[in-house]
Amino acid sequence: MPDPYGEHALLTPAMTNGYEAVPGEERQPLLRYLEAVVAVRRAPVHTAVAFNAVYFGYDLNGDGYGGSPLRLDDFPVITLGECAPALPVGAMVCVATGSDPLYAEIVHREGANPGVGPLGDVPAWVSGAPVGAEGPGRLAGGSALRRRELLVPDLDAFGPALRLSQAQLHRLRTRGRWLNEDGHVVVDVSYPSPEAARQDAVTAYADYLLTTAREQLLSPFVPVSLAELVGGTSEALLRAGLLGLLDTVRAVLLSSASLRTWGHYAVTRASLAECWDDTGPLGGNDLRSLAAAVEHAATPAKRRHGLTAPVTAYTAVGPRLRQVPGAAELLAGVGYASAVCRANLTLADVVRGDSEQGLFENGCRVTLDDSTSRRTGARPSGSQTAPPRDVGPAPFRHRKPLPRSRRPARPTPTTRRPRPPPTRRRHAPRTRRRRSRLRPPRCLPLRPPGLLRRRPGTWRCSLRSWSPRKLTPVKQSPTRRWRGC
């Protein structure tokens, strides 16, 4: 098995120029090592996490980063419920506790807006809202741009030497002071600018390595330093080389035949198939039920008269999974990231297989609305897409006719056509009897009329004295009448 500290380096200078510039013989060792990393890690492996494994030397025998040159004192400290700097996926952090700190690697990150319902119902204004939004069209005052986020730390990333026992971890989760009940950290992340908040995950992690974790990146004790690969230490060379390495790692994960990828996350096909065959909580049955619920979340209700009103529903996958019976322990720790990734893969397979570009036969369109917060939007064909960032407008839209008072005036023609001379009719025109607009009631109305069917399509209403307790419907063929008994 290839090793970052082995005889042959896994990262080469050609990889700093991107995946297309790497020869085939240099891709294979990196591919085999990354496949082994994805198989060993319990959480789905992000592109940034895969880069950390090959750059800092992740041990596959259980020690993790325990033998790496990472300095634990350089990690940023995060505290549950407090403000923290922007921390992308892949950042090494120190979780503050009352006694010994917890060293972990962030393997998953998502939005944690307090407006999300317990069943995953997301308000429309939350989806795609900018950082600092407090309501529809309302931004927070002040210059600070903050957003509440949920961080999933991998507490086993540094091996058994820094790993907590199950009793200690259970005590921290029960108290809820340093970790929440699921072993996650919810913080208010502060962004320096709106542009920084809109960055994709790979670019945000590259900026994090070049600023906050610069000493870790340029450490001479890593298997192969970035400065050695690019042949210099200038900012332009380091940034271009780092982005090239991240592009190579992502493309290698995508090229693997034994891995499935969703966004920047990779899981093994064997673990995904095992999950689909499982009949327990968060197994194949629950994931298929989730896909069906998302598909029918915005199915318009049938109306007897008029057009169907379009409805747009937004569903947060993570909170929806928490409502599955017996899934509380499976969603603790890094299991939450695995469940969210598998659920999104299942939804993606259903959308690709059972719909045409996300449009189902029942008129409902399902799309990934906000990849940062892992929400899925379900809308019928005919509704207008709310978020302008990730999803384009729907192809169809129902428009109601304007009232006569608001209709634009018709242009007056300049020349009028002469009217044809009147023709004498031999017979008087036949007059059609105007049909009544009354329709048969579905049930007994509060003021029941006597409905007598005169001919197909016409109904006549006749009122007479009646008592609600003495009226009973009498079915007759081919007519239908209401009579008092």
LOROTI-244109 format. One line per 8 residues: their letters; for each residue x, y, z of C-alpha. Coordinates in Angstrom, 2 decimals. Layout:
BEGIN
a> X Y Z | ...
END
This chain:
BEGIN
mpdpygeh> 0.00 0.00 0.00 | 1.44 3.44 -0.91 | 2.46 5.62 2.01 | 3.05 9.42 2.10 | 6.30 8.76 3.97 | 7.26 5.87 1.71 | 10.10 5.61 -0.77 | 8.10 7.17 -3.60
alltpamt> 6.30 10.44 -2.86 | 2.57 10.53 -3.60 | 2.62 14.24 -4.49 | 4.75 15.31 -7.45 | 5.58 18.70 -9.01 | 3.38 17.87 -12.00 | 0.32 17.72 -9.72 | 0.64 21.43 -8.91
ngyeavpg> -0.47 22.15 -12.50 | -3.76 20.24 -12.22 | -5.00 16.74 -12.93 | -4.64 16.94 -16.70 | -0.89 17.57 -16.44 | -0.22 14.46 -14.30 | 1.07 11.33 -16.09 | -0.87 8.12 -15.63
eerqpllr> 1.90 6.34 -13.72 | 1.85 9.10 -11.07 | -1.93 8.97 -10.63 | -2.19 5.30 -9.68 | -0.29 5.41 -6.33 | -2.29 8.44 -5.24 | -5.54 6.76 -6.30 | -4.86 3.59 -4.31
yleavvav> -3.90 5.54 -1.20 | -6.99 7.76 -1.32 | -9.26 4.75 -1.84 | -7.74 3.21 1.28 | -8.28 6.45 3.22 | -11.97 6.58 2.23 | -12.40 2.94 3.24 | -10.77 3.46 6.65
rrapvhta> -12.40 6.75 7.70 | -15.85 6.44 9.28 | -16.97 9.79 7.87 | -17.29 10.67 4.18 | -13.99 12.05 2.93 | -14.08 15.62 1.67 | -11.60 16.87 -0.92 | -9.92 18.99 1.76
vafnavyf> -9.75 15.99 4.15 | -8.23 13.85 1.41 | -5.61 16.54 0.79 | -4.79 16.60 4.50 | -4.32 12.84 4.50 | -1.83 12.79 1.64 | -0.05 16.05 2.53 | 0.35 15.66 6.31
gydlngdg> 0.63 11.86 6.29 | -2.46 10.06 7.61 | -1.62 6.63 9.01 | -3.97 3.88 7.84 | -3.18 1.54 10.73 | -5.17 3.51 13.30 | -2.79 6.28 14.41 | -4.27 8.85 12.04
yggsplrl> -2.42 12.16 12.32 | -0.71 11.03 15.53 | 2.67 10.75 13.81 | 2.28 13.83 11.60 | 4.26 17.05 12.08 | 1.12 19.02 13.00 | 1.54 21.22 16.06 | -1.50 20.99 18.32
ddfpvitl> -0.88 24.39 19.91 | -1.36 26.12 16.54 | -4.96 24.94 16.14 | -7.73 27.58 16.52 | -9.92 27.12 19.59 | -13.70 26.88 19.20 | -16.32 26.95 21.94 | -19.90 25.75 21.74
gecapalp> -22.38 28.61 21.21 | -19.77 31.35 20.83 | -18.37 33.28 17.89 | -15.59 31.70 15.83 | -13.66 32.61 12.66 | -14.53 31.05 9.34 | -13.46 27.39 9.52 | -13.81 25.36 6.33
vgamvcva> -14.01 21.59 6.10 | -10.55 20.14 6.68 | -9.48 22.64 9.35 | -7.72 21.26 12.42 | -9.33 22.70 15.56 | -9.16 22.50 19.32 | -12.56 22.14 21.02 | -12.49 23.87 24.40
tgsdplya> -13.63 21.81 27.39 | -13.50 22.27 31.12 | -10.40 20.11 31.46 | -8.38 18.58 28.64 | -9.00 20.07 25.18 | -10.25 17.99 22.26 | -8.22 17.98 19.06 | -10.22 17.17 15.96
eivhrega> -10.53 17.64 12.22 | -13.68 19.22 10.80 | -15.18 16.71 8.36 | -18.58 18.32 7.73 | -20.10 21.79 7.93 | -23.61 23.08 7.27 | -25.92 25.92 8.15 | -27.88 25.78 11.41
npgvgplg> -30.50 28.51 11.07 | -32.85 28.54 14.08 | -35.83 29.03 11.75 | -35.63 25.46 10.42 | -38.50 23.34 11.73 | -38.15 20.00 13.49 | -39.31 18.16 10.35 | -36.81 19.95 8.13
dvpawvsg> -39.22 22.64 6.93 | -37.14 25.62 5.82 | -38.63 29.11 5.36 | -38.31 30.39 1.82 | -36.21 33.40 2.78 | -33.58 31.20 4.50 | -32.74 29.31 1.32 | -29.97 31.17 -0.48
apvgaegp> -30.05 34.09 1.95 | -26.83 36.10 2.26 | -24.72 36.02 5.40 | -26.20 38.22 8.12 | -29.84 37.93 6.98 | -32.34 37.96 9.83 | -35.52 37.84 7.79 | -36.92 38.34 4.30
grlaggsa> -35.12 41.41 2.98 | -33.73 42.28 6.40 | -30.00 42.24 7.19 | -28.40 42.40 10.61 | -27.13 45.75 11.74 | -23.43 46.44 12.13 | -20.42 45.52 10.06 | -20.05 41.92 11.32
lrrrellv> -21.25 39.19 8.95 | -22.24 36.16 10.99 | -24.00 32.92 10.29 | -24.82 30.09 12.66 | -23.22 26.85 11.48 | -22.97 23.28 12.67 | -19.48 21.77 12.67 | -18.96 18.01 12.81
pdldafgp> -15.51 17.25 14.31 | -13.77 13.90 13.96 | -12.45 13.30 17.47 | -10.63 10.10 16.38 | -8.48 11.76 13.72 | -5.38 11.94 15.94 | -5.26 8.33 17.01 | -5.88 6.55 20.31
alrlsqaq> -3.42 8.74 22.24 | -5.72 11.78 22.05 | -9.01 9.89 21.86 | -11.62 10.18 24.58 | -13.19 7.16 26.17 | -16.85 6.45 25.58 | -17.69 7.42 29.16 | -15.93 10.79 28.85
lhrlrtrg> -17.55 11.53 25.51 | -20.98 10.56 26.84 | -20.50 12.88 29.83 | -19.60 15.82 27.57 | -22.60 15.19 25.34 | -24.97 14.87 28.28 | -23.89 18.13 29.91 | -24.23 20.06 26.65
rwlnedgh> -21.74 22.72 27.65 | -18.85 21.97 25.29 | -20.56 19.64 22.81 | -24.23 19.34 21.99 | -26.16 16.12 22.53 | -24.94 14.72 19.19 | -21.27 15.49 19.78 | -21.23 18.47 17.38
vvvdvsyp> -20.27 22.12 17.82 | -22.68 24.92 16.88 | -20.96 28.32 16.58 | -21.62 31.75 15.12 | -19.12 32.02 12.28 | -17.87 35.50 11.44 | -16.87 36.23 7.84 | -14.60 39.12 6.86
speaarqd> -16.55 39.98 3.69 | -19.55 38.81 1.64 | -17.18 37.49 -1.02 | -15.48 35.24 1.55 | -18.86 33.84 2.59 | -19.75 32.96 -1.02 | -16.52 31.05 -1.75 | -16.71 27.38 -2.63
avtayady> -15.27 24.82 -0.24 | -11.97 24.25 -2.07 | -11.15 27.95 -2.49 | -12.08 28.67 1.13 | -9.79 25.90 2.34 | -6.91 27.15 0.17 | -7.30 30.63 1.69 | -7.39 29.09 5.16
llttareq> -4.14 27.18 4.59 | -2.38 30.25 3.18 | -3.41 32.47 6.12 | -4.42 30.81 9.39 | -2.62 27.48 8.86 | 0.35 28.84 6.91 | 2.91 27.41 9.35 | 1.39 23.95 8.98
llspfvpv> 1.41 24.23 5.20 | 5.05 25.31 4.96 | 6.36 22.96 7.63 | 9.63 21.26 6.54 | 8.62 18.03 8.30 | 5.71 17.12 6.02 | 6.33 14.35 3.46 | 6.73 16.86 0.60
slaelvgg> 6.50 20.59 1.24 | 4.48 22.81 -1.07 | 7.41 25.20 -1.42 | 9.54 22.32 -2.68 | 6.90 21.23 -5.17 | 6.44 24.69 -6.72 | 10.06 25.75 -6.40 | 9.52 28.98 -4.48
tseallra> 7.76 30.72 -1.62 | 6.03 33.63 -3.36 | 2.33 34.07 -2.70 | 1.34 33.60 -6.37 | 3.34 30.36 -6.72 | 2.01 28.92 -3.48 | -1.62 29.72 -4.30 | -1.44 28.36 -7.85
gllglldt> 0.35 25.22 -6.71 | -2.06 24.61 -3.83 | -5.12 24.97 -6.06 | -3.50 22.60 -8.55 | -2.96 19.98 -5.84 | -6.56 20.29 -4.64 | -7.80 19.93 -8.22 | -5.69 16.80 -8.66
vravllss> -6.98 15.23 -5.44 | -10.61 15.94 -6.37 | -10.20 14.56 -9.90 | -8.53 11.40 -8.56 | -11.50 10.80 -6.24 | -13.90 11.28 -9.14 | -11.96 8.84 -11.33 | -12.16 5.95 -8.85
aslrtwgh> -14.43 3.07 -9.83 | -14.93 1.98 -6.20 | -16.06 5.38 -4.88 | -19.26 7.41 -5.12 | -19.02 11.18 -4.82 | -21.62 13.74 -3.85 | -20.28 17.24 -4.23 | -16.84 17.21 -2.61
yavtrasl> -17.59 14.13 -0.47 | -16.57 10.56 -1.35 | -17.83 7.25 0.08 | -17.20 3.68 -0.95 | -19.75 1.90 -3.10 | -19.61 -1.08 -0.76 | -20.69 0.98 2.27 | -23.44 2.66 0.26
aecwddtg> -24.79 -0.69 -0.96 | -24.66 -2.04 2.59 | -26.68 0.94 3.78 | -29.32 0.45 1.08 | -29.67 -3.24 1.98 | -30.05 -2.48 5.68 | -33.59 -2.69 7.02 | -32.88 -0.86 10.28
plggndlr> -32.98 2.86 11.04 | -31.53 5.07 8.28 | -31.42 2.05 6.00 | -32.72 1.67 2.48 | -36.39 1.84 3.47 | -35.97 5.09 5.39 | -33.93 6.69 2.61 | -36.52 5.74 0.01
slaaaveh> -39.25 7.14 2.25 | -37.28 10.37 2.51 | -37.00 10.58 -1.27 | -40.75 10.03 -1.65 | -41.51 12.66 1.00 | -39.33 15.24 -0.75 | -40.91 14.40 -4.10 | -44.45 14.91 -2.80
aatpakrr> -43.67 17.81 -0.45 | -44.82 20.40 -2.99 | -47.45 18.39 -4.84 | -50.32 20.85 -5.36 | -53.66 19.94 -3.87 | -56.41 19.15 -6.34 | -58.93 21.93 -6.81 | -62.37 21.65 -8.34
hgltapvt> -62.38 25.05 -10.02 | -59.61 27.25 -11.37 | -55.91 26.69 -11.80 | -53.74 24.93 -9.27 | -51.76 27.36 -7.14 | -47.99 26.75 -7.30 | -46.30 25.74 -4.06 | -42.59 25.72 -3.19
aytavgpr> -41.33 23.60 -0.30 | -37.80 23.53 1.10 | -36.59 20.53 3.07 | -33.43 20.34 5.19 | -32.14 16.79 4.93 | -30.29 16.69 8.26 | -33.16 17.73 10.56 | -35.51 15.47 8.60
lrqvpgaa> -33.29 12.46 9.33 | -33.48 13.16 13.06 | -37.19 12.30 12.99 | -36.52 8.71 11.91 | -37.31 6.39 14.86 | -34.19 4.88 16.37 | -31.77 7.15 14.48 | -30.54 9.24 17.43
ellagvgy> -27.41 7.21 18.17 | -26.62 6.70 14.48 | -26.57 10.48 13.95 | -24.10 11.14 16.77 | -20.56 12.17 15.93 | -19.38 11.64 12.37 | -22.36 9.34 11.73 | -24.40 12.46 11.00
asavcran> -22.13 13.38 8.08 | -22.35 9.84 6.69 | -26.15 9.79 6.94 | -26.52 13.18 5.23 | -24.18 12.16 2.41 | -25.99 8.86 1.80 | -29.39 10.54 1.90 | -28.31 13.09 -0.70
ltladvvr> -26.86 10.35 -2.90 | -30.17 8.50 -2.69 | -32.10 11.64 -3.60 | -29.75 12.31 -6.51 | -30.24 8.77 -7.85 | -34.02 9.07 -7.59 | -34.02 12.41 -9.39 | -31.79 11.10 -12.18
gdseqglf> -33.68 7.86 -12.64 | -37.34 8.77 -12.14 | -37.54 12.28 -13.56 | -36.58 14.36 -16.55 | -34.12 17.02 -15.40 | -35.76 16.95 -11.97 | -39.36 17.18 -13.28 | -41.55 14.27 -12.16
engcrvtl> -44.78 13.04 -13.72 | -46.89 14.57 -10.95 | -45.69 18.05 -11.95 | -43.24 18.44 -9.06 | -39.65 19.54 -9.65 | -36.93 18.56 -7.16 | -33.57 20.34 -7.20 | -30.64 20.87 -4.87
ddstsrrt> -31.32 24.36 -3.68 | -28.49 25.29 -1.31 | -25.44 23.04 -1.23 | -23.95 24.81 1.80 | -26.86 24.07 4.08 | -27.79 20.76 2.42 | -31.36 21.74 1.69 | -33.46 20.27 -1.05
garpsgsq> -36.18 22.32 -2.71 | -39.28 20.68 -4.13 | -41.55 22.74 -6.31 | -44.25 22.03 -8.89 | -43.77 22.98 -12.49 | -45.39 26.38 -12.60 | -43.84 27.86 -9.49 | -41.13 30.45 -9.49
tapprdvg> -37.84 29.50 -7.93 | -37.13 31.59 -4.84 | -33.32 31.45 -4.51 | -31.47 33.09 -7.41 | -28.06 31.66 -6.56 | -28.16 27.90 -7.17 | -31.32 27.17 -9.16 | -32.65 28.93 -12.22
papfrhrk> -36.28 29.90 -12.73 | -38.85 27.23 -13.42 | -39.83 26.75 -17.08 | -43.57 27.25 -16.56 | -45.57 29.77 -14.61 | -49.31 30.16 -14.22 | -50.51 33.71 -14.66 | -53.90 34.89 -13.49
plprsrrp> -55.80 37.34 -15.77 | -55.87 40.94 -14.58 | -59.20 42.54 -13.60 | -60.84 44.79 -16.15 | -59.94 47.94 -14.22 | -56.20 47.14 -14.49 | -56.13 45.90 -18.06 | -54.30 48.15 -20.50
arptpttr> -56.47 50.08 -22.90 | -56.71 48.74 -26.40 | -55.09 50.92 -29.04 | -57.54 52.82 -31.17 | -57.19 51.84 -34.84 | -56.48 54.67 -37.26 | -58.72 53.33 -40.01 | -61.87 51.33 -39.55
rprppptr> -62.99 48.64 -41.84 | -66.35 49.28 -43.48 | -69.12 47.12 -42.16 | -70.60 44.65 -44.63 | -74.16 45.34 -45.72 | -76.77 43.62 -43.62 | -78.10 40.40 -45.02 | -81.70 39.46 -44.66
rrhaprtr> -82.26 36.25 -42.76 | -84.91 33.92 -43.93 | -85.53 32.55 -40.50 | -85.13 34.02 -37.07 | -81.93 33.03 -35.33 | -82.23 30.21 -32.88 | -81.68 31.35 -29.33 | -79.81 29.07 -26.99
rrrsrlrp> -81.10 28.86 -23.51 | -78.61 30.19 -21.03 | -77.23 27.51 -18.82 | -77.17 27.99 -15.12 | -73.83 28.09 -13.39 | -75.10 26.11 -10.47 | -73.36 22.83 -9.84 | -74.50 19.91 -7.72
prclplrp> -73.23 20.23 -4.13 | -70.80 17.65 -2.81 | -72.59 17.44 0.52 | -75.64 18.89 2.19 | -75.25 22.72 2.14 | -76.25 25.04 4.94 | -79.01 26.46 2.72 | -79.97 23.46 0.61
pgllrrrp> -81.64 24.23 -2.69 | -83.85 21.86 -4.54 | -81.84 20.81 -7.54 | -83.77 19.38 -10.43 | -81.86 18.14 -13.42 | -83.45 19.41 -16.58 | -80.96 18.31 -19.23 | -77.31 17.31 -19.23
gtwrcslr> -75.15 20.19 -18.04 | -77.92 22.46 -16.66 | -79.21 22.71 -13.12 | -82.14 24.67 -11.77 | -82.27 25.91 -8.22 | -85.60 26.17 -6.43 | -85.86 27.20 -2.76 | -88.62 26.00 -0.53
swsprklt> -89.28 25.61 3.14 | -87.14 22.92 4.67 | -85.72 21.61 7.89 | -82.11 20.38 8.14 | -83.12 17.30 10.07 | -85.75 16.26 7.58 | -83.67 16.54 4.42 | -82.20 13.33 3.07
pvkqsptr> -80.55 12.82 -0.31 | -82.45 10.48 -2.59 | -80.44 8.92 -5.42 | -82.37 8.26 -8.56 | -81.21 7.33 -12.01 | -80.72 9.20 -14.26 | -81.77 12.26 -12.17 | -80.66 13.33 -8.72
rwrgc> -82.96 15.23 -6.36 | -83.07 16.54 -2.81 | -86.34 15.83 -1.03 | -87.73 16.28 2.38 | -88.83 13.08 4.03
END
